[in-house]
Amino acid sequence: MPPSQKRARRYDPVRTRTAVLSQFAHVREAVRSLTPEQLALPTRLGDWTVRELAAHLTMALSHVTRNLELPEPASPKPDLTLLEWPFSTADRAGRIADDTEALAADRPDLDALYGEVAGRFEELVSDVPEDRLLPTRAGAMRLADFLVTRTVELVVHTDDLNEAAGLGIPYDRQALAACTRLLADALAEKAPGGSVEVRVPPFAVVQCVQGPKHTRGTPPNVVETDPLTWIRLATGRTEWAQELDAAKVSASGERADIAALLPLMG
């Protein structure tokens, strides 16, 4: 994957931290109301039940606090940038699945687990500098960057939970925006160029794919969709052709078919 050479988007760490806690609170309220029958329902995530998915969602925050409790990496620079993170997740899928199943089995009281995780996050994260390096499983990352990745984990799995249990858990606007923007920027990182404009209103517009560069007027190749459809495409929850047929994606221009670039996260 050739580097894009574009300057990384800036995210306000205070707003991101607030968004993470807000989305986690939305999920906790919904999980608190789940019945035993709902917790036993299957999900679109392999063999996971709703209980295992709900337990996994707590790891979005607990991984931050766990990494803060470890010694800071000696290197002064991160090993993994924010735009590299989406492409690093597939390698850890097996370990994540094992950890999730163990957590769900060990902590049957999900509300207590959510309370402990949220309390620990608020206690440890609020006063830590944004450039503090965390020794994550994928490599050392800046705290501010790692918090943005938490919006992806929370928003994507909130959607999974809504789909599995027929819930209507809301999405914090800032969390949804950060998730959408990171995945749109990851597309531009994977396929740098200026021949296709991808629009995900109201949060993101990126140009990607090598070819004739658009400079003014209406771009010749345009893809447009809504945030949740984009997130599902980028994470493999749905397929390009299916969303085109459902009119959830519009694509105009001979280069506008980006199916071969998706998903971005395995």
C-alpha positions in Angstrom: 0.0 0.0 0.0 1.7 3.2 -1.1 1.8 6.1 1.4 -0.6 8.9 0.7 1.7 11.7 1.9 -1.3 13.5 3.3 -1.3 15.2 6.6 -3.3 13.2 9.2 -6.6 14.7 10.4 -6.5 16.3 13.8 -9.0 15.1 16.5 -9.6 17.1 19.7 -8.7 14.6 22.5 -11.1 16.1 25.0 -14.0 15.8 22.6 -12.9 12.3 21.6 -12.7 11.2 25.2 -16.1 12.6 26.0 -17.6 10.9 22.9 -16.1 7.5 23.9 -17.7 7.8 27.4 -21.0 9.0 25.9 -21.2 6.0 23.5 -20.2 3.6 26.2 -23.0 5.0 28.4 -25.6 4.5 25.6 -24.5 0.9 25.3 -24.5 0.2 29.0 -28.1 1.5 29.3 -29.2 -0.9 26.6 -27.2 -3.9 27.9 -28.7 -3.3 31.4 -32.2 -4.0 29.9 -31.3 -7.2 27.9 -33.2 -10.3 28.9 -31.6 -13.7 29.2 -33.3 -14.7 25.9 -31.8 -11.6 24.2 -28.3 -12.3 25.6 -28.4 -15.8 24.1 -29.2 -14.5 20.6 -26.7 -15.0 17.8 -24.8 -12.1 16.2 -23.2 -11.6 12.8 -19.8 -12.1 14.4 -19.2 -15.8 13.9 -20.1 -17.8 17.0 -20.5 -14.9 19.4 -23.8 -14.5 21.2 -25.2 -11.1 22.3 -23.7 -11.7 25.7 -20.2 -12.1 24.3 -20.6 -9.1 22.1 -21.8 -7.0 25.1 -18.7 -8.2 27.0 -16.5 -7.4 24.1 -17.7 -3.8 24.0 -16.2 -3.2 27.5 -12.8 -3.9 26.0 -13.0 -0.7 24.0 -12.3 1.1 27.2 -10.5 -1.5 29.3 -7.7 -1.7 26.7 -7.0 2.0 27.2 -6.7 1.7 31.0 -4.8 -1.6 30.8 -2.2 0.0 28.5 -2.0 3.1 30.7 -1.1 0.9 33.6 1.8 -0.7 31.7 5.2 1.1 31.5 5.4 3.7 28.7 7.4 2.5 25.7 11.0 3.6 25.7 10.8 4.8 22.1 10.0 8.5 21.7 7.9 7.9 18.6 4.8 5.7 18.0 5.2 2.4 16.1 1.6 2.7 14.7 -0.1 5.8 13.3 -3.8 6.4 13.4 -4.2 5.8 9.7 -2.3 2.5 9.9 -4.4 1.2 12.7 -7.5 0.0 10.6 -5.2 -2.3 8.6 -3.6 -3.9 11.7 -6.8 -5.3 13.2 -7.2 -8.5 11.2 -3.9 -10.0 12.6 -5.3 -9.9 16.2 -8.8 -11.4 15.5 -8.0 -14.8 17.0 -6.6 -13.5 20.3 -9.5 -11.0 20.6 -12.0 -13.7 20.2 -10.4 -15.8 22.9 -10.2 -12.9 25.3 -13.8 -12.0 24.6 -15.1 -15.5 25.3 -13.1 -15.7 28.5 -14.4 -12.4 29.7 -18.0 -13.2 29.0 -17.7 -16.5 30.9 -15.8 -14.9 33.9 -18.1 -11.8 34.3 -21.8 -12.8 34.1 -22.9 -9.6 35.8 -22.5 -7.3 32.7 -23.8 -4.2 34.4 -21.2 -4.5 37.2 -18.5 -5.0 34.5 -19.6 -1.9 32.6 -19.6 0.1 35.8 -16.1 -0.9 36.8 -14.7 -0.3 33.3 -16.3 3.1 33.0 -15.1 4.2 36.5 -11.6 3.0 35.8 -11.5 4.8 32.5 -12.7 8.1 34.0 -10.2 7.8 36.9 -7.1 7.1 34.7 -7.6 8.9 31.4 -8.7 12.4 32.2 -5.3 14.0 33.2 -3.0 12.0 30.9 -1.3 14.1 28.1 -2.5 13.3 24.6 1.0 12.4 23.4 1.5 9.7 26.1 2.5 6.5 24.3 0.5 3.4 25.0 2.0 -0.1 24.4 -0.9 -1.5 22.5 -0.9 -5.0 21.0 -0.4 -3.5 17.5 2.5 -1.3 18.6 3.0 1.9 20.5 0.4 4.5 19.8 -0.3 8.0 21.1 -3.2 8.2 23.6 -5.0 10.7 21.5 -4.9 8.4 18.4 -5.8 5.3 20.4 -8.9 7.1 21.7 -10.1 7.7 18.2 -9.8 4.0 17.5 -12.1 3.5 20.4 -14.9 5.4 18.6 -14.5 2.8 15.8 -14.8 -0.1 18.2 -17.8 1.4 20.0 -19.7 2.6 17.0 -19.2 -0.6 14.9 -20.1 -2.9 17.7 -23.1 -0.8 18.7 -24.4 -1.4 15.2 -23.7 -5.1 15.6 -25.6 -5.1 18.9 -28.5 -3.2 17.4 -28.7 -5.6 14.5 -28.5 -8.7 16.7 -31.0 -7.8 19.4 -33.3 -5.5 17.5 -32.3 -2.5 19.7 -32.2 1.2 18.9 -29.1 2.2 20.8 -28.3 5.8 19.7 -24.9 7.0 18.3 -23.1 9.9 19.9 -22.6 12.4 17.1 -19.0 13.0 17.8 -18.2 9.3 18.1 -20.0 8.6 14.8 -18.2 11.5 13.1 -14.7 10.3 14.3 -15.4 6.7 13.3 -16.7 7.8 9.8 -13.7 10.1 9.2 -11.1 7.7 10.3 -12.4 5.0 8.0 -12.8 7.5 5.1 -9.2 8.6 5.6 -8.1 5.0 5.7 -9.6 4.5 2.2 -7.6 7.5 0.9 -4.5 6.0 2.6 -5.1 2.6 1.0 -5.8 4.0 -2.5 -4.1 7.4 -2.7 -5.1 9.6 -5.6 -7.6 12.2 -6.8 -9.8 10.6 -9.4 -12.7 9.5 -7.1 -14.4 11.6 -4.5 -16.1 9.7 -1.7 -18.7 11.6 0.2 -20.2 10.5 3.6 -22.3 13.5 4.6 -22.3 15.3 7.0 -18.9 14.0 8.3 -16.4 13.2 5.5 -15.2 13.9 2.0 -12.0 12.3 0.7 -10.4 11.8 -2.7 -8.8 8.5 -3.6 -7.7 6.2 -6.5 -5.0 7.0 -8.9 -6.0 8.6 -12.2 -6.9 12.0 -13.6 -7.2 14.4 -10.7 -10.3 16.5 -10.1 -9.5 20.2 -9.6 -12.8 22.2 -10.1 -16.5 21.8 -10.8 -18.4 18.5 -10.3 -16.0 15.5 -9.9 -16.4 13.0 -12.8 -16.3 10.0 -10.3 -18.4 10.3 -7.1 -19.4 7.9 -4.4 -21.9 9.0 -1.8 -23.5 7.1 1.1 -24.6 7.7 4.7 -22.3 7.1 7.7 -23.6 3.8 8.9 -23.7 2.3 5.5 -20.1 3.5 4.9 -19.0 2.0 8.3 -20.6 -1.3 7.4 -18.9 -1.4 4.0 -15.5 -0.4 5.5 -15.7 -3.2 8.1 -17.2 -6.0 6.0 -20.6 -6.0 7.5 -22.2 -5.5 4.1 -21.2 -5.7 0.5 -20.9 -3.0 -2.2 -23.3 -4.6 -4.7 -26.0 -5.1 -2.0 -25.9 -1.5 -1.0 -25.9 -0.3 -4.6 -29.0 -2.4 -5.2 -30.7 -1.0 -2.1 -29.9 2.6 -3.2 -27.9 3.1 0.0 -24.8 3.9 -2.1 -24.7 6.1 -5.3 -21.8 5.8 -7.6 -21.3 7.8 -10.8 -18.4 7.7 -13.2 -16.4 4.9 -14.7 -13.9 4.8 -11.8 -16.5 5.0 -9.0 -16.7 1.3 -8.3 -14.5 0.9 -5.2 -15.7 -2.6 -4.3 -12.2 -4.0 -4.8 -10.9 -1.7 -2.0 -13.4 -2.9 0.6 -13.5 -3.9 3.3 -10.8 -1.9 5.0 -10.9 -3.8 8.3 -10.9 -7.5 8.4 
